[in-house]
Amino acid sequence: MFDKSKVMNKQFFDDLATKISASLPPVPEGVKGEMEQSIRSILHKTFDKLDLVTREDFEIQSAVLQKTRLKLENLEKKLSELEDKMDIS
């Protein structure tokens, strides 16, 4: 399993929190910092609940699935051939 904190890096949350806080009405600087920290915390918790995977992990699993499908198709074909041979005998 991968570490989501590496995928959803600090810069991502900092940028998103800054954009969200910038869209809010003006507040004193001390409050703004606290708001951004709260927003970051909420974002981290929300993204953790989503159980997301990285694009890389998705691509790897897609390749594994494709390979497995091909093996299954080949096995089904071989089984069918063996069944046909048994019926002829």
Backbone as ProteinMPNN parsed JSONL, in Angstrom:
{"seq_chain_A": "MFDKSKVMNKQFFDDLATKISASLPPVPEGVKGEMEQSIRSILHKTFDKLDLVTREDFEIQSAVLQKTRLKLENLEKKLSELEDKMDIS", "coords_chain_A": {"N_chain_A": [[0.838, -1.183, 0.0], [0.393, 2.312, -0.536], [1.679, 5.47, 0.711], [-0.496, 7.904, 1.436], [0.024, 10.474, 2.281], [2.344, 11.166, 0.994], [1.537, 11.308, -1.605], [-0.588, 13.164, -1.696], [0.736, 15.797, -1.251], [2.303, 18.232, 0.961], [2.5, 20.73, -0.298], [0.368, 20.693, -2.114], [-1.885, 20.775, -0.389], [-1.341, 23.162, 0.933], [-1.485, 25.031, -1.168], [-4.17, 24.687, -1.983], [-5.549, 25.322, 0.396], [-4.773, 27.988, 0.667], [-5.947, 29.109, -1.604], [-8.65, 28.689, -1.021], [-8.941, 30.176, 1.357], [-8.348, 32.675, 0.339], [-10.576, 33.195, -1.125], [-12.431, 33.819, 0.717], [-14.058, 36.353, 2.77], [-12.179, 39.326, 3.768], [-10.053, 38.975, 6.63], [-8.549, 39.471, 9.898], [-4.936, 39.111, 10.042], [-3.873, 37.18, 11.895], [-6.067, 35.559, 12.368], [-6.501, 34.646, 9.816], [-4.315, 32.913, 9.35], [-4.91, 30.888, 11.206], [-7.329, 30.041, 10.125], [-6.491, 29.032, 7.629], [-4.908, 26.903, 8.502], [-6.862, 25.324, 9.735], [-8.435, 24.762, 7.512], [-6.592, 23.276, 5.977], [-6.334, 21.047, 7.647], [-8.937, 20.012, 7.594], [-9.107, 19.413, 4.865], [-7.091, 17.428, 4.627], [-8.217, 15.376, 6.25], [-10.603, 14.905, 4.863], [-9.711, 14.059, 2.287], [-8.314, 11.778, 3.057], [-10.408, 10.135, 3.848], [-11.554, 9.557, 1.427], [-10.169, 7.514, 0.255], [-8.306, 7.379, -1.92], [-6.332, 6.489, -4.815], [-3.065, 6.575, -6.293], [-2.243, 7.771, -9.594], [-0.219, 6.284, -10.715], [-0.367, 3.855, -9.23], [-2.915, 3.087, -10.052], [-2.511, 2.703, -12.816], [-0.669, 0.592, -12.728], [-2.231, -1.445, -11.556], [-4.187, -1.636, -13.517], [-2.678, -2.672, -15.637], [-1.939, -5.141, -14.533], [-4.469, -6.293, -14.314], [-5.188, -6.434, -17.044], [-3.244, -8.242, -17.975], [-3.966, -10.476, -16.477], [-6.52, -10.951, -17.505], [-5.853, -11.705, -20.132], [-4.436, -14.082, -19.623], [-6.499, -15.598, -18.518], [-8.241, -15.777, -20.715], [-6.61, -17.285, -22.448], [-6.363, -19.646, -20.941], [-9.04, -20.451, -20.878], [-9.412, -20.962, -23.581], [-7.596, -23.092, -23.975], [-8.754, -24.976, -22.266], [-11.176, -25.362, -23.536], [-10.249, -26.498, -25.914], [-9.151, -28.884, -24.912], [-11.47, -30.075, -23.904], [-12.835, -30.439, -26.29], [-11.149, -32.33, -27.516], [-11.496, -34.469, -25.796], [-14.136, -35.109, -26.252], [-14.009, -36.094, -28.845], [-12.561, -38.478, -28.669]], "CA_chain_A": [[0.0, 0.0, 0.0], [1.186, 3.523, -0.62], [1.461, 6.478, 1.739], [-1.245, 9.006, 0.84], [0.622, 11.761, 2.631], [3.346, 11.476, -0.015], [0.83, 11.629, -2.839], [-1.239, 14.445, -1.447], [1.83, 16.437, -0.537], [2.054, 19.451, 1.724], [2.309, 21.849, -1.224], [-0.991, 20.603, -2.649], [-2.817, 21.264, 0.616], [-1.048, 24.583, 1.169], [-2.044, 25.795, -2.29], [-5.623, 24.623, -1.933], [-5.989, 26.083, 1.566], [-4.557, 29.401, 0.357], [-6.99, 29.508, -2.568], [-9.94, 28.734, -0.324], [-8.959, 31.315, 2.283], [-8.351, 33.898, -0.468], [-11.928, 33.424, -1.633], [-13.261, 34.245, 1.847], [-13.946, 37.797, 3.047], [-10.964, 39.7, 4.5], [-10.035, 38.781, 8.08], [-7.228, 39.828, 10.44], [-3.864, 38.182, 9.656], [-3.784, 36.071, 12.849], [-7.213, 34.683, 12.129], [-6.297, 34.051, 8.494], [-3.41, 31.775, 9.521], [-5.659, 29.827, 11.887], [-8.311, 29.524, 9.172], [-5.784, 28.206, 6.649], [-4.519, 25.665, 9.172], [-8.094, 24.538, 9.891], [-8.815, 24.302, 6.175], [-5.658, 22.191, 5.642], [-6.691, 19.88, 8.457], [-10.194, 19.474, 7.038], [-8.78, 18.821, 3.561], [-6.378, 16.167, 4.876], [-9.176, 14.385, 6.745], [-11.55, 14.592, 3.789], [-9.041, 13.265, 1.262], [-8.012, 10.466, 3.637], [-11.65, 9.355, 3.849], [-11.906, 9.199, 0.053], [-9.441, 6.297, -0.092], [-7.832, 7.575, -3.286], [-5.08, 5.84, -5.227], [-2.294, 7.396, -7.22], [-2.353, 7.411, -11.009], [0.754, 5.217, -10.924], [-0.946, 2.61, -8.711], [-4.039, 2.749, -10.924], [-1.951, 2.173, -14.064], [-0.088, -0.714, -12.423], [-3.329, -2.396, -11.37], [-4.82, -1.834, -14.831], [-1.801, -3.574, -16.394], [-2.088, -6.465, -13.919], [-5.786, -6.789, -14.712], [-5.127, -6.789, -18.466], [-2.444, -9.461, -18.073], [-4.787, -11.547, -15.912], [-7.573, -11.246, -18.485], [-5.25, -12.459, -21.239], [-4.164, -15.436, -19.131], [-7.79, -16.278, -18.387], [-8.704, -16.102, -22.068], [-5.785, -18.398, -22.937], [-6.746, -20.859, -20.208], [-10.367, -20.859, -21.356], [-9.215, -21.528, -24.911], [-6.969, -24.405, -23.788], [-9.754, -25.86, -21.672], [-12.12, -25.696, -24.599], [-9.561, -27.443, -26.81], [-9.069, -30.182, -24.211], [-12.818, -30.643, -23.868], [-13.13, -30.899, -27.645], [-10.38, -33.555, -27.73], [-12.107, -35.541, -24.995], [-15.384, -35.477, -26.903], [-13.686, -36.828, -30.06], [-12.03, -39.8, -28.325]], "C_chain_A": [[0.879, 1.241, 0.0], [0.809, 4.494, 0.492], [0.78, 7.68, 1.096], [-0.618, 10.35, 1.135], [1.7, 12.153, 1.635], [2.676, 11.911, -1.311], [0.179, 13.006, -2.732], [-0.27, 15.275, -0.61], [1.418, 17.756, 0.108], [1.77, 20.626, 0.797], [0.899, 21.87, -1.802], [-1.991, 21.192, -1.662], [-2.592, 22.74, 0.923], [-1.671, 25.44, 0.078], [-3.568, 25.836, -2.234], [-6.17, 25.437, -0.766], [-5.849, 27.582, 1.316], [-5.622, 29.911, -0.606], [-8.346, 29.623, -1.899], [-9.998, 29.952, 0.59], [-8.963, 32.639, 1.523], [-9.745, 34.216, -0.992], [-12.891, 33.874, -0.535], [-13.119, 35.749, 2.059], [-12.681, 38.101, 3.85], [-11.12, 39.511, 6.016], [-8.657, 39.208, 8.592], [-6.2, 38.729, 10.167], [-3.751, 36.991, 10.594], [-4.891, 35.059, 12.635], [-7.052, 33.954, 10.799], [-5.397, 32.816, 8.586], [-4.113, 30.595, 10.181], [-6.676, 29.192, 10.945], [-7.643, 28.61, 8.154], [-5.359, 26.874, 7.258], [-5.732, 24.752, 9.361], [-8.535, 23.96, 8.552], [-7.912, 23.142, 5.752], [-6.034, 20.908, 6.376], [-7.957, 19.211, 7.925], [-9.931, 18.793, 5.703], [-8.077, 17.478, 3.727], [-7.359, 15.075, 5.291], [-10.138, 13.948, 5.646], [-10.908, 13.713, 2.721], [-8.665, 11.882, 1.777], [-9.242, 9.562, 3.618], [-12.016, 8.865, 2.448], [-11.215, 7.929, -0.425], [-8.993, 6.322, -1.557], [-6.57, 6.767, -3.555], [-4.36, 6.77, -6.185], [-2.54, 6.925, -8.648], [-1.424, 6.241, -11.298], [0.201, 3.87, -10.437], [-2.115, 2.135, -9.583], [-3.543, 2.109, -12.214], [-1.357, 0.784, -13.849], [-1.191, -1.763, -12.291], [-4.075, -2.66, -12.68], [-4.005, -2.807, -15.678], [-1.905, -5.001, -15.854], [-3.416, -7.086, -14.329], [-5.795, -7.225, -16.174], [-4.371, -8.097, -18.668], [-3.243, -10.668, -17.572], [-5.908, -11.944, -16.87], [-7.038, -12.073, -19.652], [-4.962, -13.899, -20.829], [-5.462, -16.235, -19.022], [-8.334, -16.68, -19.756], [-7.928, -17.282, -22.64], [-6.151, -19.707, -22.249], [-8.117, -21.371, -20.652], [-10.264, -21.509, -22.73], [-8.621, -22.93, -24.816], [-7.958, -25.412, -23.216], [-10.768, -26.297, -22.724], [-11.524, -26.709, -25.577], [-9.47, -28.833, -26.191], [-10.439, -30.851, -24.146], [-13.211, -31.179, -25.233], [-12.408, -32.2, -27.938], [-11.011, -34.723, -26.977], [-13.399, -36.012, -25.642], [-15.129, -36.321, -28.144], [-13.282, -38.25, -29.737], [-13.082, -40.797, -28.063]], "O_chain_A": [[2.005, 1.202, 0.497], [-0.237, 4.36, 1.128], [1.394, 8.395, 0.304], [-0.716, 11.271, 0.325], [1.955, 13.342, 1.441], [3.185, 12.774, -2.025], [0.38, 13.881, -3.574], [-0.45, 15.428, 0.598], [0.349, 18.306, -0.159], [0.887, 21.435, 1.081], [0.304, 22.935, -1.962], [-2.839, 22.003, -2.034], [-3.548, 23.482, 1.149], [-2.308, 26.453, 0.363], [-4.177, 26.89, -2.415], [-7.151, 26.163, -0.924], [-6.716, 28.36, 1.712], [-6.138, 31.016, -0.441], [-9.106, 30.55, -2.179], [-10.991, 30.678, 0.597], [-9.52, 33.624, 2.006], [-10.06, 35.374, -1.27], [-14.025, 34.262, -0.816], [-12.16, 36.353, 1.579], [-12.165, 37.222, 4.541], [-12.153, 39.835, 6.601], [-7.706, 39.298, 7.816], [-6.554, 37.554, 10.072], [-3.548, 35.873, 10.121], [-4.67, 33.85, 12.712], [-7.422, 32.787, 10.673], [-5.685, 31.791, 7.97], [-3.937, 29.448, 9.771], [-6.871, 27.976, 10.951], [-8.161, 27.536, 7.847], [-5.44, 25.835, 6.603], [-5.633, 23.541, 9.168], [-8.957, 22.806, 8.473], [-8.397, 22.139, 5.229], [-6.046, 19.824, 5.793], [-8.026, 17.986, 7.823], [-10.468, 17.718, 5.436], [-8.418, 16.506, 3.055], [-7.333, 13.973, 4.743], [-10.45, 12.765, 5.517], [-11.504, 12.723, 2.297], [-8.693, 10.913, 1.018], [-9.125, 8.357, 3.396], [-12.715, 7.862, 2.306], [-11.64, 7.331, -1.414], [-9.272, 5.399, -2.323], [-5.837, 6.411, -2.632], [-4.969, 7.64, -6.808], [-2.995, 5.803, -8.87], [-1.784, 5.319, -12.029], [0.289, 2.867, -11.145], [-2.28, 0.939, -9.82], [-4.083, 1.096, -12.658], [-1.522, -0.1, -14.689], [-1.086, -2.85, -12.858], [-4.538, -3.775, -12.922], [-4.568, -3.665, -16.357], [-1.953, -5.958, -16.628], [-3.477, -8.272, -14.654], [-6.351, -8.272, -16.505], [-4.8, -8.958, -19.437], [-3.2, -11.744, -18.168], [-6.209, -13.127, -17.029], [-7.684, -13.018, -20.104], [-5.214, -14.829, -21.596], [-5.51, -17.409, -19.391], [-8.829, -17.794, -19.931], [-8.514, -18.178, -23.247], [-6.24, -20.751, -22.894], [-8.325, -22.577, -20.784], [-10.95, -22.493, -23.01], [-9.082, -23.85, -25.492], [-7.989, -26.568, -23.638], [-11.16, -27.463, -22.783], [-12.195, -27.646, -26.01], [-9.686, -29.838, -26.869], [-10.546, -32.065, -24.317], [-13.838, -32.233, -25.34], [-12.989, -33.096, -28.551], [-11.048, -35.844, -27.484], [-13.722, -37.199, -25.584], [-15.945, -37.182, -28.474], [-13.638, -39.161, -30.484], [-12.777, -41.951, -27.762]]}, "name": "protein", "num_of_chains": 1, "seq": "MFDKSKVMNKQFFDDLATKISASLPPVPEGVKGEMEQSIRSILHKTFDKLDLVTREDFEIQSAVLQKTRLKLENLEKKLSELEDKMDIS"}
